[in-house]
Every structure is written in C-alpha cells, then in structure tokens.
C-alpha cells in the first residue's frame, strides 16, 4: 500500500455456491478470538458466498492469521 495510507488486508478461505456450507465453514474458522464470516457476492449473475477473515492492517498480520488457521487460503489487499 501507499505510505501513510491505511492498509486493509483480507484472508480468503473459499468461495462457495451454497450459503449453508459457507456459514458452516466460517463458524469453524477461529483465529485469535476472531471468527471468519460470510460475504455474499455475485459472479456472472450467480450468487456466491465468500468465507473471509479480516480486515487486517498489514499483509503480515493477514498472512499470520491464514497460517494459524492451518487451512488453504489466500491473502489479498482490500476489504472483501
């Protein structure tokens, strides 16, 4: 991010087509007292459900949380 700008990083675990499965997965992901959440999205008109954790203030923080979860994940800059 730019110097002085507030950075926001998000850990993403999955993008699912079934909301109940996404919610079930999110409830099982806890890192440092934080629980993952589900964000509704849309891909080519199809509803999708993202399982995410964040926001974090730095890439390092987000990466650490992802590693602590012991689950496959990816980290990206920005809000979910």
DSSP file (Angstrom, degrees, kcal/mol; ACC not computed):
  #  RESIDUE AA STRUCTURE BP1 BP2  ACC     N-H-->O    O-->H-N    N-H-->O    O-->H-N    TCO  KAPPA ALPHA  PHI   PSI    X-CA   Y-CA   Z-CA
    1    1 A X              0   0    0      0, 0.0     2,-0.1     0, 0.0     6,-0.1   0.000 360.0 360.0 360.0 172.6    0.0    0.0    0.0
    2    2 A X    >   -     0   0    0      1,-0.1     3,-1.4     4,-0.1     2,-0.1  -0.460 360.0 -93.3 -76.5 148.1    0.9    3.7   -0.2
    3    3 A X  T 3  S+     0   0    0      1,-0.3    -1,-0.1    -2,-0.1     3,-0.1  -0.368 111.3  11.2 -59.8 133.7    2.9    5.2    2.7
    4    4 A X  T 3  S+     0   0    0      1,-0.3    -1,-0.3    -3,-0.1     2,-0.2   0.164 100.8 117.1  84.8 -21.7    0.6    6.8    5.2
    5    5 A X  S <  S-     0   0    0     -3,-1.4     2,-0.5     1,-0.1    -1,-0.3  -0.516  75.0-107.8 -79.5 149.8   -2.5    5.2    3.7
    6    6 A X        -     0   0    0     -2,-0.2     2,-0.4    -3,-0.1    -4,-0.1  -0.640  35.0-145.2 -77.3 126.5   -4.4    2.8    5.8
    7    7 A X        -     0   0    0     -2,-0.5     2,-0.4    50,-0.4    -1,-0.0  -0.717  13.0-167.0 -92.8 143.6   -3.9   -0.7    4.6
    8    8 A X        -     0   0    0     -2,-0.4    70,-4.5    47,-0.1     2,-0.4  -0.995   7.6-178.6-129.1 126.8   -6.7   -3.3    4.7
    9    9 A X  E     -AB  56  77A   0     47,-2.4    47,-2.6    -2,-0.4    46,-0.5  -0.952   6.8-161.8-125.8 146.2   -5.9   -6.9    4.1
   10   10 A X  E     -AB  54  76A   0     66,-2.7    66,-2.5    -2,-0.4     2,-0.5  -0.968  13.0-141.4-128.8 141.1   -8.3   -9.9    4.0
   11   11 A X  E     -AB  53  75A   0     42,-2.9    42,-2.5    -2,-0.4     2,-0.5  -0.901  20.4-161.6 -99.4 128.3   -7.8  -13.6    4.3
   12   12 A X  E     +AB  52  74A   0     62,-3.2    62,-2.2    -2,-0.5    40,-0.2  -0.932  17.2 174.1-113.5 132.5  -10.0  -15.6    2.0
   13   13 A X  E     -     0   0A   0     38,-3.1     2,-0.3    -2,-0.5    39,-0.1   0.777  61.3 -17.3-105.0 -35.8  -10.6  -19.3    2.5
   14   14 A X  E     -A   51   0A   0     37,-1.0    37,-2.6    60,-0.1     2,-0.5  -0.992  41.2-138.8-166.2 157.3  -13.2  -20.3    0.0
   15   15 A X  E     -A   50   0A   0     -2,-0.3     2,-0.3    35,-0.2    35,-0.2  -0.982  35.3-177.9-124.9 117.8  -15.9  -19.2   -2.4
   16   16 A X  E     -A   49   0A   0     33,-3.1    33,-2.8    -2,-0.5    -2,-0.0  -0.784  34.2-144.9-119.5 158.3  -18.9  -21.5   -2.3
   17   17 A X  S    S+     0   0    0     -2,-0.3     2,-0.6    31,-0.2    -1,-0.1   0.584  86.8  69.4 -94.5 -13.1  -22.2  -21.7   -4.1
   18   18 A X     >  -     0   0    0      1,-0.2     4,-1.9    31,-0.1     5,-0.2  -0.927  66.2-157.3-112.1 118.1  -24.2  -22.9   -1.1
   19   19 A X  H  > S+     0   0    0     -2,-0.6     4,-2.7     1,-0.2     5,-0.2   0.905  91.9  54.8 -60.2 -44.3  -24.7  -20.4    1.7
   20   20 A X  H  > S+     0   0    0      1,-0.2     4,-2.3     2,-0.2    -1,-0.2   0.904 109.5  48.1 -58.8 -39.2  -25.3  -23.0    4.5
   21   21 A X  H  > S+     0   0    0      2,-0.2     4,-2.3     1,-0.2    -1,-0.2   0.897 111.2  50.8 -65.9 -39.3  -21.9  -24.7    3.6
   22   22 A X  H  X S+     0   0    0     -4,-1.9     4,-2.6     2,-0.2    -2,-0.2   0.921 111.7  47.3 -63.8 -43.8  -20.2  -21.4    3.7
   23   23 A X  H  X S+     0   0    0     -4,-2.7     4,-2.2     2,-0.2    -2,-0.2   0.895 111.0  51.4 -65.9 -39.7  -21.7  -20.5    7.1
   24   24 A X  H  X S+     0   0    0     -4,-2.3     4,-0.9    -5,-0.2    -1,-0.2   0.920 112.5  46.2 -61.4 -44.7  -20.7  -23.9    8.5
   25   25 A X  H >X S+     0   0    0     -4,-2.3     3,-0.8     1,-0.2     4,-0.6   0.927 110.8  52.4 -64.5 -45.7  -17.2  -23.5    7.3
   26   26 A X  H >< S+     0   0    0     -4,-2.6     3,-1.2     1,-0.3    10,-0.8   0.889 104.5  56.3 -59.7 -40.7  -16.9  -19.9    8.6
   27   27 A X  H 3< S+     0   0    0     -4,-2.2    -1,-0.3     1,-0.3    -2,-0.2   0.774 104.9  53.1 -64.4 -25.4  -18.1  -21.0   12.1
   28   28 A X  H << S+     0   0    0     -4,-0.9     2,-0.8    -3,-0.8    -1,-0.3   0.613  91.6  85.6 -85.3 -11.7  -15.3  -23.5   12.3
   29   29 A X    <<  +     0   0    0     -3,-1.2     7,-2.3    -4,-0.6     2,-0.4  -0.797  51.8 159.6 -98.2 108.6  -12.5  -20.9   11.5
   30   30 A X  E     +D   35   0B   0     -2,-0.8     2,-0.4     5,-0.2     5,-0.2  -0.993   9.8 173.9-129.5 128.3  -11.4  -19.1   14.6
   31   31 A X  E >  S-D   34   0B   0      3,-2.5     3,-2.2    -2,-0.4    34,-0.1  -0.986  72.8 -17.7-134.9 123.4   -8.0  -17.3   14.9
   32   32 A X  T 3  S-     0   0    0     -2,-0.4     3,-0.1     1,-0.3    -1,-0.1   0.879 128.3 -50.9  51.0  43.0   -7.0  -15.2   17.9
   33   33 A X  T 3  S+     0   0    0      1,-0.3     2,-0.4     0, 0.0    -1,-0.3   0.487 114.5 117.9  78.1   0.7  -10.6  -15.0   19.0
   34   34 A X  E <   -D   31   0B   0     -3,-2.2    -3,-2.5    19,-0.0     2,-0.4  -0.846  52.6-148.8-103.7 139.8  -11.9  -13.8   15.7
   35   35 A X  E     -D   30   0B   0     -2,-0.4    -5,-0.2    -5,-0.2    -8,-0.1  -0.851  20.7-114.3-106.2 140.8  -14.4  -15.9   13.7
   36   36 A X        -     0   0    0     -7,-2.3     2,-0.3   -10,-0.8    17,-0.2  -0.255  34.7-151.9 -63.9 159.3  -14.5  -16.0    9.9
   37   37 A X  E     -C   52   0A   0     15,-3.0    15,-2.8   -10,-0.0     2,-0.5  -0.865  11.9-114.2-132.9 169.7  -17.5  -14.5    8.3
   38   38 A X  E     -C   51   0A   0     -2,-0.3     2,-0.5    13,-0.2    13,-0.2  -0.891  22.0-165.5-109.1 129.8  -19.5  -15.0    5.1
   39   39 A X  E     -C   50   0A   0     11,-2.6    11,-3.0    -2,-0.5     2,-0.3  -0.961  18.3-133.6-114.5 126.4  -19.8  -12.3    2.5
   40   40 A X  E     +C   49   0A   0     -2,-0.5     2,-0.2     9,-0.2     9,-0.2  -0.584  37.0 161.8 -77.2 138.3  -22.4  -12.6   -0.2
   41   41 A X  E     -C   48   0A   0      7,-3.0     7,-1.7    -2,-0.3     2,-0.3  -0.723  29.9-125.3-141.7-167.6  -21.2  -11.9   -3.7
   42   42 A X  E     -C   47   0A   0      5,-0.3     2,-0.5    -2,-0.2     5,-0.2  -0.983  12.9-173.7-151.2 130.9  -22.1  -12.4   -7.3
   43   43 A X  E >  S-C   46   0A   0      3,-2.6     3,-1.9    -2,-0.3    -2,-0.0  -0.946  80.8 -25.0-131.2 113.2  -20.2  -13.9  -10.2
   44   44 A X  T 3  S-     0   0    0     -2,-0.5     3,-0.1     1,-0.3    -1,-0.1   0.881 127.1 -50.1  52.5  41.4  -21.8  -13.7  -13.7
   45   45 A X  T 3  S+     0   0    0      1,-0.2     2,-0.5     0, 0.0    -1,-0.3   0.446 114.5 119.0  81.9  -1.1  -25.2  -13.4  -12.1
   46   46 A X  E <   - C   0  43A   0     -3,-1.9    -3,-2.6     1,-0.0    -1,-0.2  -0.863  67.9-120.8-100.6 128.2  -24.7  -16.4   -9.9
   47   47 A X  E     - C   0  42A   0     -2,-0.5     2,-0.3    -5,-0.2    -5,-0.3  -0.459  36.0-177.0 -66.0 133.8  -24.8  -15.8   -6.1
   48   48 A X  E     - C   0  41A   0     -7,-1.7    -7,-3.0    -2,-0.2     2,-0.5  -0.906  18.4-142.3-129.5 160.5  -21.6  -16.9   -4.4
   49   49 A X  E     -AC  16  40A   0    -33,-2.8   -33,-3.1    -2,-0.3     2,-0.4  -0.980  12.1-156.7-129.2 119.2  -20.6  -16.9   -0.7
   50   50 A X  E     -AC  15  39A   0    -11,-3.0   -11,-2.6    -2,-0.5     2,-0.7  -0.808   7.5-147.7 -99.9 134.5  -17.1  -16.0    0.4
   51   51 A X  E     +AC  14  38A   0    -37,-2.6   -38,-3.1    -2,-0.4   -37,-1.0  -0.894  35.9 164.0 -99.4 114.5  -15.6  -17.2    3.6
   52   52 A X  E     -AC  12  37A   0    -15,-2.8   -15,-3.0    -2,-0.7     2,-0.4  -0.871  32.3-153.2-134.1 160.8  -13.2  -14.5    4.9
   53   53 A X  E     -A   11   0A   0    -42,-2.5   -42,-2.9    -2,-0.3     2,-0.3  -1.000  47.8 -14.9-133.2 133.5  -11.3  -13.3    7.9
   54   54 A X  E     -A   10   0A   0     -2,-0.4   -44,-0.1     1,-0.2     2,-0.1  -0.925  35.8-120.0 147.8-171.9  -10.4   -9.7    8.4
   55   55 A X  E     -     0   0A   0    -46,-0.5     2,-0.3    -2,-0.3    -1,-0.2   0.474  50.2-179.0 -78.2 156.2   -9.8   -6.9    8.0
   56   56 A X  E     -A    9   0A   0    -47,-2.6   -47,-2.4    -3,-0.1    -1,-0.0  -0.872  30.6-132.8-117.9 156.0   -6.2   -6.8    9.0
   57   57 A X  S    S+     0   0    0     -2,-0.3   -50,-0.4   -49,-0.2     2,-0.3   0.570  84.9  22.2 -87.5  -9.2   -3.9   -3.8    9.0
   58   58 A X  S  > S-     0   0    0      1,-0.1     4,-2.1   -49,-0.1     5,-0.2  -0.989  74.2-115.6-152.8 160.3   -1.0   -5.4    7.2
   59   59 A X  H  > S+     0   0    0     -2,-0.3     4,-3.2     1,-0.2     5,-0.2   0.900 115.9  55.9 -61.2 -41.3   -0.2   -8.3    4.9
   60   60 A X  H  > S+     0   0    0      1,-0.2     4,-2.7     2,-0.2    -1,-0.2   0.917 107.1  48.4 -58.2 -45.7    2.0   -9.8    7.6
   61   61 A X  H  > S+     0   0    0      2,-0.2     4,-2.1     1,-0.2    -1,-0.2   0.925 113.8  46.6 -61.1 -45.4   -0.9   -9.9   10.0
   62   62 A X  H  X S+     0   0    0     -4,-2.1     4,-2.4     1,-0.2    -2,-0.2   0.918 112.3  50.1 -64.0 -43.9   -3.2  -11.4    7.4
   63   63 A X  H  X S+     0   0    0     -4,-3.2     4,-2.6     1,-0.2    -2,-0.2   0.914 109.5  51.7 -60.6 -43.2   -0.6  -14.0    6.5
   64   64 A X  H  X S+     0   0    0     -4,-2.7     4,-2.6     1,-0.2    -1,-0.2   0.913 110.4  48.3 -61.5 -42.7   -0.1  -15.0   10.1
   65   65 A X  H  X S+     0   0    0     -4,-2.1     4,-1.5     2,-0.2    -1,-0.2   0.907 111.2  50.8 -64.4 -41.4   -3.8  -15.4   10.6
   66   66 A X  H  X>S+     0   0    0     -4,-2.4     5,-0.8     1,-0.2     4,-0.5   0.917 112.5  45.6 -61.5 -43.8   -4.1  -17.5    7.5
   67   67 A X  H ><5S+     0   0    0     -4,-2.6     3,-1.3     1,-0.2    -2,-0.2   0.905 109.6  55.2 -66.1 -41.7   -1.2  -19.7    8.6
   68   68 A X  H 3<5S+     0   0    0     -4,-2.6    -1,-0.2     1,-0.3    -2,-0.2   0.793  99.9  60.8 -62.5 -28.2   -2.6  -20.0   12.1
   69   69 A X  H 3<5S-     0   0    0     -4,-1.5    -1,-0.3    -3,-0.2    -2,-0.2   0.731  95.5-145.0 -70.8 -20.6   -5.9  -21.3   10.6
   70   70 A X  T <<5 +     0   0    0     -3,-1.3     2,-0.3    -4,-0.5    -3,-0.1   0.753  60.2 116.7  59.0  27.2   -4.0  -24.3    9.1
   71   71 A X  S   <S-     0   0    0     -5,-0.8    -1,-0.2     1,-0.0    -2,-0.1  -0.861  79.3 -91.2-120.4 156.2   -6.3  -24.1    6.2
   72   72 A X        +     0   0    0     -2,-0.3     2,-0.3    -3,-0.1    -5,-0.0  -0.449  65.6 147.2 -61.1 138.2   -5.7  -23.4    2.5
   73   73 A X        -     0   0    0     -2,-0.1     2,-0.3     2,-0.0   -60,-0.2  -0.970  37.4-142.3-160.7 168.5   -6.2  -19.7    2.0
   74   74 A X  E     -B   12   0A   0    -62,-2.2   -62,-3.2    -2,-0.3     2,-0.4  -0.978  15.4-137.9-140.6 158.2   -5.0  -16.7    0.1
   75   75 A X  E     +B   11   0A   0     -2,-0.3     2,-0.3   -64,-0.2   -64,-0.2  -0.910  21.5 178.2-117.4 137.2   -4.5  -13.1    1.2
   76   76 A X  E     -B   10   0A   0    -66,-2.5   -66,-2.7    -2,-0.4     2,-0.3  -0.983  30.8-110.0-139.4 155.4   -5.5  -10.0   -0.8
   77   77 A X  E    S+B    9   0A   0     -2,-0.3   -68,-0.3   -68,-0.2     2,-0.1  -0.617  79.1  34.9 -81.5 137.6   -5.3   -6.3   -0.3
   78   78 A X  S    S-     0   0    0    -70,-4.5    -2,-0.2    -2,-0.3     2,-0.1  -0.351  96.1 -54.5 111.4 168.0   -8.6   -4.5    0.3
   79   79 A X              0   0    0     -2,-0.1   -69,-0.1     1,-0.1   -71,-0.0  -0.411 360.0 360.0 -75.3 158.1  -11.9   -5.2    2.0
   80   80 A X              0   0    0    -71,-0.1    -1,-0.1    -2,-0.1   -30,-0.1   0.528 360.0 360.0 -59.6 360.0  -13.7   -8.4    1.0
